Structures are given as structure tokens and as C-alpha cells.
Amino acid sequence: MSAISITHKIALKPNNKHITYFKKAFGCARLAYNWGLAKWKENYQLGIKTNHLQLKKEFNALKKSQFNFVYEVTKYATQQPFIHLNLAFNKFFRDLKKGLV
């Protein structure tokens, strides 16, 4: 039995306001991911176990003082990168355990 896959191609035609918003959201997501990655590596080198929830909590505490501009976009732009980072590290450590890395 074969599966049938149906797709719909949707073309977005954003105006300048939307383009600006997308750029801000992508920039905030990139900031959160890179900040989380640097913090995770720092904790790993110090022998401190961490997870994405701790990092997200720490990032949220810094948002008001250091990264006030992230409030201009949806909260998911800065939450989802920590979940992706967690998935990446879980895969890395799983592959390390299997001897693939």
C-alpha cells in the first residue's frame, strides 16, 4: 500500500512592514539560539549540567535589561530556538554515546 501525499504551494507576498517584522523575528531567534549555544558550551566546559528550560529562564531574566527589543516580536521567536538547541544537543550526545561522533 502506498501513501498519497498532497501538497499546497503558497506564495507569500509580504509588504515592507511584514518584511521588517520577519527580519526582526529571525534576528531575535538567531540571538536566542546563539546566546543559548554559548551559554550551554560554557556550562559544559565548567562541568555544569544544563537544559533548555534553565537557559530559557535565564534568557527571559535578561530580556528586560539587555535585550529589550525582543518584545517587538512574538514570544515564540525567542522560545523555539531553545527547543531546537535541546534537540541538537540530545542528538549530539546520543551519537557520541553510539560512537558516531
Biopython code that builds the backbone (N, CA, C, O; Angstrom):
import numpy as np
from Bio.PDB.StructureBuilder import StructureBuilder

atoms = [
    (1, "MET", "N", (0.841, -1.165, 0.000)),
    (1, "MET", "CA", (0.000, 0.000, 0.000)),
    (1, "MET", "C", (0.894, 1.239, 0.000)),
    (1, "MET", "O", (1.838, 1.324, 0.786)),
    (2, "SER", "N", (0.609, 2.175, -0.856)),
    (2, "SER", "CA", (1.426, 3.382, -0.938)),
    (2, "SER", "C", (0.655, 4.577, -0.383)),
    (2, "SER", "O", (-0.571, 4.644, -0.461)),
    (3, "ALA", "N", (1.391, 5.488, 0.163)),
    (3, "ALA", "CA", (0.780, 6.683, 0.739)),
    (3, "ALA", "C", (0.693, 7.774, -0.318)),
    (3, "ALA", "O", (1.593, 7.928, -1.145)),
    (4, "ILE", "N", (-0.366, 8.506, -0.283)),
    (4, "ILE", "CA", (-0.544, 9.618, -1.203)),
    (4, "ILE", "C", (-0.271, 10.900, -0.428)),
    (4, "ILE", "O", (-0.801, 11.120, 0.661)),
    (5, "SER", "N", (0.553, 11.717, -1.009)),
    (5, "SER", "CA", (0.903, 12.975, -0.367)),
    (5, "SER", "C", (0.353, 14.127, -1.199)),
    (5, "SER", "O", (0.604, 14.214, -2.401)),
    (6, "ILE", "N", (-0.384, 14.988, -0.561)),
    (6, "ILE", "CA", (-0.943, 16.149, -1.241)),
    (6, "ILE", "C", (-0.269, 17.386, -0.660)),
    (6, "ILE", "O", (-0.172, 17.539, 0.557)),
    (7, "THR", "N", (0.188, 18.251, -1.528)),
    (7, "THR", "CA", (0.833, 19.473, -1.070)),
    (7, "THR", "C", (0.134, 20.679, -1.680)),
    (7, "THR", "O", (-0.501, 20.597, -2.731)),
    (8, "HIS", "N", (0.270, 21.773, -1.001)),
    (8, "HIS", "CA", (-0.252, 23.044, -1.492)),
    (8, "HIS", "C", (0.893, 24.036, -1.455)),
    (8, "HIS", "O", (1.528, 24.229, -0.418)),
    (9, "LYS", "N", (1.149, 24.653, -2.570)),
    (9, "LYS", "CA", (2.193, 25.654, -2.630)),
    (9, "LYS", "C", (1.554, 27.015, -2.379)),
    (9, "LYS", "O", (0.597, 27.399, -3.052)),
    (10, "ILE", "N", (2.084, 27.724, -1.420)),
    (10, "ILE", "CA", (1.541, 29.031, -1.068)),
    (10, "ILE", "C", (2.645, 30.061, -1.232)),
    (10, "ILE", "O", (3.740, 29.905, -0.692)),
    (11, "ALA", "N", (2.353, 31.097, -1.968)),
    (11, "ALA", "CA", (3.322, 32.167, -2.174)),
    (11, "ALA", "C", (2.973, 33.334, -1.255)),
    (11, "ALA", "O", (1.854, 33.848, -1.281)),
    (12, "LEU", "N", (3.929, 33.735, -0.457)),
    (12, "LEU", "CA", (3.731, 34.900, 0.402)),
    (12, "LEU", "C", (4.181, 36.140, -0.349)),
    (12, "LEU", "O", (5.214, 36.140, -1.018)),
    (13, "LYS", "N", (3.406, 37.174, -0.230)),
    (13, "LYS", "CA", (3.781, 38.450, -0.840)),
    (13, "LYS", "C", (3.741, 39.520, 0.248)),
    (13, "LYS", "O", (2.817, 40.332, 0.305)),
    (14, "PRO", "N", (4.752, 39.508, 1.104)),
    (14, "PRO", "CA", (4.740, 40.451, 2.222)),
    (14, "PRO", "C", (5.035, 41.880, 1.767)),
    (14, "PRO", "O", (5.800, 42.109, 0.829)),
    (15, "ASN", "N", (4.415, 42.821, 2.449)),
    (15, "ASN", "CA", (4.741, 44.220, 2.178)),
    (15, "ASN", "C", (5.959, 44.603, 3.021)),
    (15, "ASN", "O", (6.511, 43.765, 3.733)),
    (16, "ASN", "N", (6.370, 45.846, 2.941)),
    (16, "ASN", "CA", (7.585, 46.276, 3.649)),
    (16, "ASN", "C", (7.463, 46.121, 5.166)),
    (16, "ASN", "O", (8.439, 45.796, 5.842)),
    (17, "LYS", "N", (6.272, 46.353, 5.690)),
    (17, "LYS", "CA", (6.055, 46.214, 7.130)),
    (17, "LYS", "C", (6.238, 44.757, 7.565)),
    (17, "LYS", "O", (6.846, 44.484, 8.600)),
    (18, "HIS", "N", (5.714, 43.839, 6.778)),
    (18, "HIS", "CA", (5.858, 42.415, 7.087)),
    (18, "HIS", "C", (7.313, 41.970, 6.969)),
    (18, "HIS", "O", (7.810, 41.221, 7.810)),
    (19, "ILE", "N", (7.980, 42.428, 5.935)),
    (19, "ILE", "CA", (9.393, 42.063, 5.736)),
    (19, "ILE", "C", (10.228, 42.518, 6.930)),
    (19, "ILE", "O", (11.083, 41.779, 7.416)),
    (20, "THR", "N", (9.976, 43.731, 7.393)),
    (20, "THR", "CA", (10.699, 44.249, 8.557)),
    (20, "THR", "C", (10.428, 43.389, 9.792)),
    (20, "THR", "O", (11.346, 43.076, 10.549)),
    (21, "TYR", "N", (9.166, 43.011, 9.991)),
    (21, "TYR", "CA", (8.806, 42.177, 11.132)),
    (21, "TYR", "C", (9.492, 40.813, 11.044)),
    (21, "TYR", "O", (10.016, 40.315, 12.041)),
    (22, "PHE", "N", (9.489, 40.208, 9.852)),
    (22, "PHE", "CA", (10.142, 38.907, 9.675)),
    (22, "PHE", "C", (11.629, 38.998, 9.997)),
    (22, "PHE", "O", (12.182, 38.118, 10.656)),
    (23, "LYS", "N", (12.271, 40.060, 9.533)),
    (23, "LYS", "CA", (13.703, 40.228, 9.801)),
    (23, "LYS", "C", (13.972, 40.374, 11.297)),
    (23, "LYS", "O", (14.941, 39.822, 11.818)),
    (24, "LYS", "N", (13.110, 41.120, 11.979)),
    (24, "LYS", "CA", (13.267, 41.270, 13.434)),
    (24, "LYS", "C", (13.087, 39.927, 14.142)),
    (24, "LYS", "O", (13.858, 39.576, 15.035)),
    (25, "ALA", "N", (12.058, 39.182, 13.733)),
    (25, "ALA", "CA", (11.781, 37.888, 14.365)),
    (25, "ALA", "C", (12.922, 36.908, 14.120)),
    (25, "ALA", "O", (13.336, 36.197, 15.036)),
    (26, "PHE", "N", (13.436, 36.863, 12.885)),
    (26, "PHE", "CA", (14.550, 35.959, 12.582)),
    (26, "PHE", "C", (15.800, 36.370, 13.345)),
    (26, "PHE", "O", (16.551, 35.516, 13.815)),
    (27, "GLY", "N", (16.027, 37.670, 13.471)),
    (27, "GLY", "CA", (17.182, 38.156, 14.225)),
    (27, "GLY", "C", (17.089, 37.804, 15.702)),
    (27, "GLY", "O", (18.086, 37.427, 16.318)),
    (28, "CYS", "N", (15.898, 37.926, 16.268)),
    (28, "CYS", "CA", (15.699, 37.575, 17.682)),
    (28, "CYS", "C", (15.878, 36.078, 17.900)),
    (28, "CYS", "O", (16.443, 35.653, 18.908)),
    (29, "ALA", "N", (15.393, 35.278, 16.946)),
    (29, "ALA", "CA", (15.557, 33.826, 17.051)),
    (29, "ALA", "C", (17.038, 33.453, 16.971)),
    (29, "ALA", "O", (17.513, 32.593, 17.712)),
    (30, "ARG", "N", (17.754, 34.109, 16.066)),
    (30, "ARG", "CA", (19.189, 33.845, 15.920)),
    (30, "ARG", "C", (19.936, 34.255, 17.192)),
    (30, "ARG", "O", (20.832, 33.546, 17.650)),
    (31, "LEU", "N", (19.558, 35.401, 17.756)),
    (31, "LEU", "CA", (20.176, 35.865, 19.000)),
    (31, "LEU", "C", (19.952, 34.854, 20.122)),
    (31, "LEU", "O", (20.890, 34.502, 20.836)),
    (32, "ALA", "N", (18.725, 34.391, 20.278)),
    (32, "ALA", "CA", (18.407, 33.445, 21.351)),
    (32, "ALA", "C", (19.177, 32.138, 21.167)),
    (32, "ALA", "O", (19.711, 31.595, 22.134)),
    (33, "TYR", "N", (19.238, 31.631, 19.934)),
    (33, "TYR", "CA", (19.942, 30.373, 19.671)),
    (33, "TYR", "C", (21.436, 30.524, 19.965)),
    (33, "TYR", "O", (22.023, 29.693, 20.658)),
    (34, "ASN", "N", (22.043, 31.581, 19.439)),
    (34, "ASN", "CA", (23.482, 31.778, 19.637)),
    (34, "ASN", "C", (23.820, 32.042, 21.106)),
    (34, "ASN", "O", (24.841, 31.565, 21.601)),
    (35, "TRP", "N", (22.973, 32.793, 21.801)),
    (35, "TRP", "CA", (23.190, 33.032, 23.226)),
    (35, "TRP", "C", (23.094, 31.713, 23.987)),
    (35, "TRP", "O", (23.935, 31.420, 24.837)),
    (36, "GLY", "N", (22.070, 30.921, 23.682)),
    (36, "GLY", "CA", (21.890, 29.636, 24.353)),
    (36, "GLY", "C", (23.034, 28.678, 24.073)),
    (36, "GLY", "O", (23.484, 27.961, 24.967)),
    (37, "LEU", "N", (23.502, 28.665, 22.836)),
    (37, "LEU", "CA", (24.621, 27.793, 22.465)),
    (37, "LEU", "C", (25.888, 28.179, 23.225)),
    (37, "LEU", "O", (26.591, 27.313, 23.745)),
    (38, "ALA", "N", (26.175, 29.472, 23.287)),
    (38, "ALA", "CA", (27.368, 29.932, 24.010)),
    (38, "ALA", "C", (27.269, 29.595, 25.498)),
    (38, "ALA", "O", (28.243, 29.153, 26.108)),
    (39, "LYS", "N", (26.099, 29.804, 26.067)),
    (39, "LYS", "CA", (25.905, 29.519, 27.492)),
    (39, "LYS", "C", (26.006, 28.016, 27.772)),
    (39, "LYS", "O", (26.590, 27.603, 28.774)),
    (40, "TRP", "N", (25.430, 27.204, 26.877)),
    (40, "TRP", "CA", (25.465, 25.747, 27.044)),
    (40, "TRP", "C", (26.914, 25.253, 26.985)),
    (40, "TRP", "O", (27.327, 24.425, 27.797)),
    (41, "LYS", "N", (27.681, 25.767, 26.020)),
    (41, "LYS", "CA", (29.090, 25.370, 25.901)),
    (41, "LYS", "C", (29.881, 25.791, 27.136)),
    (41, "LYS", "O", (30.711, 25.035, 27.640)),
    (42, "GLU", "N", (29.616, 26.995, 27.614)),
    (42, "GLU", "CA", (30.304, 27.493, 28.806)),
    (42, "GLU", "C", (30.005, 26.602, 30.015)),
    (42, "GLU", "O", (30.915, 26.232, 30.756)),
    (43, "ASN", "N", (28.746, 26.263, 30.210)),
    (43, "ASN", "CA", (28.364, 25.389, 31.322)),
    (43, "ASN", "C", (28.956, 23.995, 31.161)),
    (43, "ASN", "O", (29.378, 23.383, 32.142)),
    (44, "TYR", "N", (28.990, 23.489, 29.933)),
    (44, "TYR", "CA", (29.534, 22.156, 29.662)),
    (44, "TYR", "C", (31.021, 22.100, 30.018)),
    (44, "TYR", "O", (31.490, 21.122, 30.600)),
    (45, "GLN", "N", (31.759, 23.160, 29.663)),
    (45, "GLN", "CA", (33.190, 23.199, 29.970)),
    (45, "GLN", "C", (33.443, 23.312, 31.470)),
    (45, "GLN", "O", (34.464, 22.841, 31.972)),
    (46, "LEU", "N", (32.510, 23.938, 32.181)),
    (46, "LEU", "CA", (32.643, 24.055, 33.633)),
    (46, "LEU", "C", (32.119, 22.825, 34.364)),
    (46, "LEU", "O", (32.220, 22.734, 35.587)),
    (47, "GLY", "N", (31.559, 21.876, 33.609)),
    (47, "GLY", "CA", (31.037, 20.656, 34.203)),
    (47, "GLY", "C", (29.647, 20.808, 34.794)),
    (47, "GLY", "O", (29.212, 19.983, 35.596)),
    (48, "ILE", "N", (28.953, 21.861, 34.397)),
    (48, "ILE", "CA", (27.602, 22.111, 34.903)),
    (48, "ILE", "C", (26.594, 21.541, 33.918)),
    (48, "ILE", "O", (26.606, 21.885, 32.736)),
    (49, "LYS", "N", (25.722, 20.667, 34.411)),
    (49, "LYS", "CA", (24.664, 20.134, 33.548)),
    (49, "LYS", "C", (23.567, 21.180, 33.424)),
    (49, "LYS", "O", (23.173, 21.806, 34.408)),
    (50, "THR", "N", (23.087, 21.360, 32.219)),
    (50, "THR", "CA", (22.040, 22.343, 31.979)),
    (50, "THR", "C", (21.034, 21.780, 30.990)),
    (50, "THR", "O", (21.298, 20.781, 30.321)),
    (51, "ASN", "N", (19.893, 22.419, 30.905)),
    (51, "ASN", "CA", (18.911, 22.033, 29.900)),
    (51, "ASN", "C", (18.277, 23.285, 29.312)),
    (51, "ASN", "O", (18.537, 24.401, 29.762)),
    (52, "HIS", "N", (17.456, 23.084, 28.316)),
    (52, "HIS", "CA", (16.897, 24.232, 27.607)),
    (52, "HIS", "C", (15.944, 25.053, 28.473)),
    (52, "HIS", "O", (15.797, 26.255, 28.252)),
    (53, "LEU", "N", (15.306, 24.436, 29.439)),
    (53, "LEU", "CA", (14.383, 25.183, 30.296)),
    (53, "LEU", "C", (15.134, 26.160, 31.203)),
    (53, "LEU", "O", (14.688, 27.287, 31.418)),
    (54, "GLN", "N", (16.277, 25.718, 31.732)),
    (54, "GLN", "CA", (17.099, 26.608, 32.557)),
    (54, "GLN", "C", (17.624, 27.777, 31.726)),
    (54, "GLN", "O", (17.620, 28.924, 32.172)),
    (55, "LEU", "N", (18.076, 27.465, 30.510)),
    (55, "LEU", "CA", (18.602, 28.516, 29.647)),
    (55, "LEU", "C", (17.514, 29.505, 29.256)),
    (55, "LEU", "O", (17.742, 30.715, 29.231)),
    (56, "LYS", "N", (16.334, 28.987, 28.951)),
    (56, "LYS", "CA", (15.225, 29.863, 28.573)),
    (56, "LYS", "C", (14.852, 30.786, 29.732)),
    (56, "LYS", "O", (14.568, 31.966, 29.528)),
    (57, "LYS", "N", (14.855, 30.243, 30.943)),
    (57, "LYS", "CA", (14.534, 31.034, 32.131)),
    (57, "LYS", "C", (15.583, 32.130, 32.341)),
    (57, "LYS", "O", (15.247, 33.269, 32.667)),
    (58, "GLU", "N", (16.847, 31.777, 32.152)),
    (58, "GLU", "CA", (17.922, 32.756, 32.312)),
    (58, "GLU", "C", (17.854, 33.835, 31.232)),
    (58, "GLU", "O", (18.063, 35.015, 31.511)),
    (59, "PHE", "N", (17.560, 33.421, 30.000)),
    (59, "PHE", "CA", (17.432, 34.382, 28.900)),
    (59, "PHE", "C", (16.259, 35.327, 29.153)),
    (59, "PHE", "O", (16.364, 36.531, 28.918)),
    (60, "ASN", "N", (15.147, 34.782, 29.630)),
    (60, "ASN", "CA", (13.980, 35.616, 29.916)),
    (60, "ASN", "C", (14.275, 36.638, 31.011)),
    (60, "ASN", "O", (13.733, 37.743, 30.991)),
    (61, "ALA", "N", (15.126, 36.277, 31.958)),
    (61, "ALA", "CA", (15.502, 37.211, 33.016)),
    (61, "ALA", "C", (16.352, 38.356, 32.467)),
    (61, "ALA", "O", (16.309, 39.471, 32.987)),
    (62, "LEU", "N", (17.122, 38.079, 31.420)),
    (62, "LEU", "CA", (17.986, 39.102, 30.825)),
    (62, "LEU", "C", (17.274, 39.961, 29.787)),
    (62, "LEU", "O", (17.778, 41.019, 29.409)),
    (63, "LYS", "N", (16.121, 39.522, 29.328)),
    (63, "LYS", "CA", (15.440, 40.228, 28.239)),
    (63, "LYS", "C", (15.159, 41.689, 28.561)),
    (63, "LYS", "O", (15.406, 42.560, 27.726)),
    (64, "LYS", "N", (14.657, 41.970, 29.736)),
    (64, "LYS", "CA", (14.291, 43.350, 30.071)),
    (64, "LYS", "C", (15.502, 44.266, 30.142)),
    (64, "LYS", "O", (15.440, 45.416, 29.709)),
    (65, "SER", "N", (16.595, 43.765, 30.684)),
    (65, "SER", "CA", (17.760, 44.628, 30.877)),
    (65, "SER", "C", (18.656, 44.711, 29.643)),
    (65, "SER", "O", (19.138, 45.794, 29.311)),
    (66, "GLN", "N", (18.887, 43.597, 28.960)),
    (66, "GLN", "CA", (19.850, 43.590, 27.859)),
    (66, "GLN", "C", (19.235, 43.490, 26.472)),
    (66, "GLN", "O", (19.763, 44.063, 25.519)),
    (67, "PHE", "N", (18.134, 42.778, 26.349)),
    (67, "PHE", "CA", (17.556, 42.515, 25.030)),
    (67, "PHE", "C", (16.113, 43.006, 24.963)),
    (67, "PHE", "O", (15.212, 42.240, 24.621)),
    (68, "ASN", "N", (15.895, 44.260, 25.283)),
    (68, "ASN", "CA", (14.549, 44.816, 25.345)),
    (68, "ASN", "C", (13.827, 44.761, 23.998)),
    (68, "ASN", "O", (12.598, 44.704, 23.959)),
    (69, "PHE", "N", (14.568, 44.778, 22.912)),
    (69, "PHE", "CA", (13.978, 44.793, 21.570)),
    (69, "PHE", "C", (13.255, 43.501, 21.212)),
    (69, "PHE", "O", (12.474, 43.492, 20.261)),
    (70, "VAL", "N", (13.484, 42.415, 21.935)),
    (70, "VAL", "CA", (12.807, 41.159, 21.598)),
    (70, "VAL", "C", (11.317, 41.213, 21.908)),
    (70, "VAL", "O", (10.563, 40.348, 21.463)),
    (71, "TYR", "N", (10.888, 42.208, 22.658)),
    (71, "TYR", "CA", (9.461, 42.355, 22.942)),
    (71, "TYR", "C", (8.692, 42.882, 21.731)),
    (71, "TYR", "O", (7.462, 42.933, 21.760)),
    (72, "GLU", "N", (9.392, 43.272, 20.675)),
    (72, "GLU", "CA", (8.741, 43.767, 19.463)),
    (72, "GLU", "C", (8.203, 42.632, 18.597)),
    (72, "GLU", "O", (7.425, 42.877, 17.675)),
    (73, "VAL", "N", (8.605, 41.403, 18.879)),
    (73, "VAL", "CA", (8.165, 40.257, 18.073)),
    (73, "VAL", "C", (7.472, 39.235, 18.977)),
    (73, "VAL", "O", (7.461, 39.380, 20.200)),
    (74, "THR", "N", (6.904, 38.221, 18.372)),
    (74, "THR", "CA", (6.207, 37.179, 19.117)),
    (74, "THR", "C", (7.158, 36.466, 20.075)),
    (74, "THR", "O", (8.353, 36.342, 19.806)),
    (75, "LYS", "N", (6.614, 36.006, 21.181)),
    (75, "LYS", "CA", (7.446, 35.338, 22.191)),
    (75, "LYS", "C", (8.026, 34.028, 21.676)),
    (75, "LYS", "O", (9.049, 33.561, 22.177)),
    (76, "TYR", "N", (7.383, 33.438, 20.686)),
    (76, "TYR", "CA", (7.846, 32.155, 20.155)),
    (76, "TYR", "C", (9.158, 32.292, 19.382)),
    (76, "TYR", "O", (9.883, 31.313, 19.206)),
    (77, "ALA", "N", (9.460, 33.508, 18.922)),
    (77, "ALA", "CA", (10.715, 33.726, 18.205)),
    (77, "ALA", "C", (11.913, 33.507, 19.117)),
    (77, "ALA", "O", (12.993, 33.150, 18.645)),
    (78, "THR", "N", (11.737, 33.716, 20.413)),
    (78, "THR", "CA", (12.850, 33.504, 21.346)),
    (78, "THR", "C", (12.682, 32.252, 22.193)),
    (78, "THR", "O", (13.593, 31.912, 22.948)),
    (79, "GLN", "N", (11.566, 31.561, 22.100)),
    (79, "GLN", "CA", (11.379, 30.322, 22.859)),
    (79, "GLN", "C", (11.758, 29.096, 22.044)),
    (79, "GLN", "O", (12.406, 28.184, 22.557)),
    (80, "GLN", "N", (11.365, 29.070, 20.795)),
    (80, "GLN", "CA", (11.592, 27.897, 19.952)),
    (80, "GLN", "C", (13.077, 27.581, 19.739)),
    (80, "GLN", "O", (13.433, 26.403, 19.691)),
    (81, "PRO", "N", (13.959, 28.586, 19.607)),
    (81, "PRO", "CA", (15.381, 28.252, 19.446)),
    (81, "PRO", "C", (15.961, 27.411, 20.579)),
    (81, "PRO", "O", (16.863, 26.607, 20.342)),
    (82, "PHE", "N", (15.468, 27.575, 21.796)),
    (82, "PHE", "CA", (15.965, 26.774, 22.914)),
    (82, "PHE", "C", (15.526, 25.318, 22.781)),
    (82, "PHE", "O", (16.257, 24.408, 23.173)),
    (83, "ILE", "N", (14.350, 25.101, 22.235)),
    (83, "ILE", "CA", (13.880, 23.733, 21.992)),
    (83, "ILE", "C", (14.726, 23.085, 20.900)),
    (83, "ILE", "O", (15.100, 21.917, 21.013)),
    (84, "HIS", "N", (15.027, 23.841, 19.841)),
    (84, "HIS", "CA", (15.878, 23.322, 18.765)),
    (84, "HIS", "C", (17.284, 23.030, 19.277)),
    (84, "HIS", "O", (17.897, 22.035, 18.889)),
    (85, "LEU", "N", (17.787, 23.891, 20.141)),
    (85, "LEU", "CA", (19.110, 23.682, 20.731)),
    (85, "LEU", "C", (19.129, 22.418, 21.576)),
    (85, "LEU", "O", (20.098, 21.660, 21.536)),
    (86, "ASN", "N", (18.080, 22.188, 22.331)),
    (86, "ASN", "CA", (17.972, 20.981, 23.144)),
    (86, "ASN", "C", (17.960, 19.736, 22.262)),
    (86, "ASN", "O", (18.631, 18.751, 22.570)),
    (87, "LEU", "N", (17.206, 19.773, 21.172)),
    (87, "LEU", "CA", (17.168, 18.638, 20.248)),
    (87, "LEU", "C", (18.546, 18.375, 19.641)),
    (87, "LEU", "O", (18.959, 17.224, 19.498)),
    (88, "ALA", "N", (19.252, 19.449, 19.285)),
    (88, "ALA", "CA", (20.581, 19.300, 18.692)),
    (88, "ALA", "C", (21.560, 18.664, 19.682)),
    (88, "ALA", "O", (22.317, 17.766, 19.312)),
    (89, "PHE", "N", (21.550, 19.119, 20.929)),
    (89, "PHE", "CA", (22.462, 18.551, 21.923)),
    (89, "PHE", "C", (22.090, 17.121, 22.281)),
    (89, "PHE", "O", (22.972, 16.288, 22.490)),
    (90, "ASN", "N", (20.796, 16.824, 22.355)),
    (90, "ASN", "CA", (20.381, 15.442, 22.618)),
    (90, "ASN", "C", (20.869, 14.515, 21.518)),
    (90, "ASN", "O", (21.347, 13.416, 21.797)),
    (91, "LYS", "N", (20.753, 14.951, 20.270)),
    (91, "LYS", "CA", (21.228, 14.145, 19.144)),
    (91, "LYS", "C", (22.748, 13.988, 19.207)),
    (91, "LYS", "O", (23.273, 12.902, 18.961)),
    (92, "PHE", "N", (23.454, 15.072, 19.536)),
    (92, "PHE", "CA", (24.910, 15.019, 19.626)),
    (92, "PHE", "C", (25.355, 14.008, 20.683)),
    (92, "PHE", "O", (26.215, 13.169, 20.414)),
    (93, "PHE", "N", (24.776, 14.083, 21.877)),
    (93, "PHE", "CA", (25.187, 13.177, 22.951)),
    (93, "PHE", "C", (24.761, 11.737, 22.675)),
    (93, "PHE", "O", (25.453, 10.800, 23.071)),
    (94, "ARG", "N", (23.631, 11.556, 22.001)),
    (94, "ARG", "CA", (23.195, 10.207, 21.624)),
    (94, "ARG", "C", (24.177, 9.615, 20.606)),
    (94, "ARG", "O", (24.573, 8.455, 20.723)),
    (95, "ASP", "N", (24.567, 10.417, 19.611)),
    (95, "ASP", "CA", (25.532, 9.946, 18.619)),
    (95, "ASP", "C", (26.909, 9.735, 19.237)),
    (95, "ASP", "O", (27.634, 8.823, 18.839)),
    (96, "LEU", "N", (27.276, 10.572, 20.208)),
    (96, "LEU", "CA", (28.551, 10.415, 20.903)),
    (96, "LEU", "C", (28.578, 9.095, 21.667)),
    (96, "LEU", "O", (29.593, 8.399, 21.687)),
    (97, "LYS", "N", (27.466, 8.762, 22.288)),
    (97, "LYS", "CA", (27.358, 7.513, 23.042)),
    (97, "LYS", "C", (27.462, 6.301, 22.117)),
    (97, "LYS", "O", (28.032, 5.276, 22.490)),
    (98, "LYS", "N", (26.907, 6.425, 20.906)),
    (98, "LYS", "CA", (26.956, 5.337, 19.930)),
    (98, "LYS", "C", (28.304, 5.249, 19.220)),
    (98, "LYS", "O", (28.571, 4.280, 18.509)),
    (99, "GLY", "N", (29.152, 6.258, 19.410)),
    (99, "GLY", "CA", (30.452, 6.270, 18.757)),
    (99, "GLY", "C", (30.415, 6.805, 17.339)),
    (99, "GLY", "O", (31.338, 6.560, 16.562)),
    (100, "LEU", "N", (29.370, 7.527, 16.991)),
    (100, "LEU", "CA", (29.241, 8.075, 15.646)),
    (100, "LEU", "C", (29.917, 9.432, 15.492)),
    (100, "LEU", "O", (30.137, 9.901, 14.375)),
    (101, "VAL", "N", (30.243, 10.058, 16.616)),
    (101, "VAL", "CA", (30.871, 11.387, 16.565)),
    (101, "VAL", "C", (32.318, 11.266, 16.967)),
    (101, "VAL", "O", (33.036, 12.265, 16.994)),
]
sb = StructureBuilder()
sb.init_structure("model")
sb.init_model(0)
sb.init_chain("A")
sb.init_seg("    ")
for serial, (resi, resn, name, xyz) in enumerate(atoms, 1):
    if name == "N":
        sb.init_residue(resn, " ", resi, " ")
    sb.init_atom(name, np.array(xyz, "f"), 0.0, 1.0, " ", f" {name:<3s}", serial, name[0])
structure = sb.get_structure()
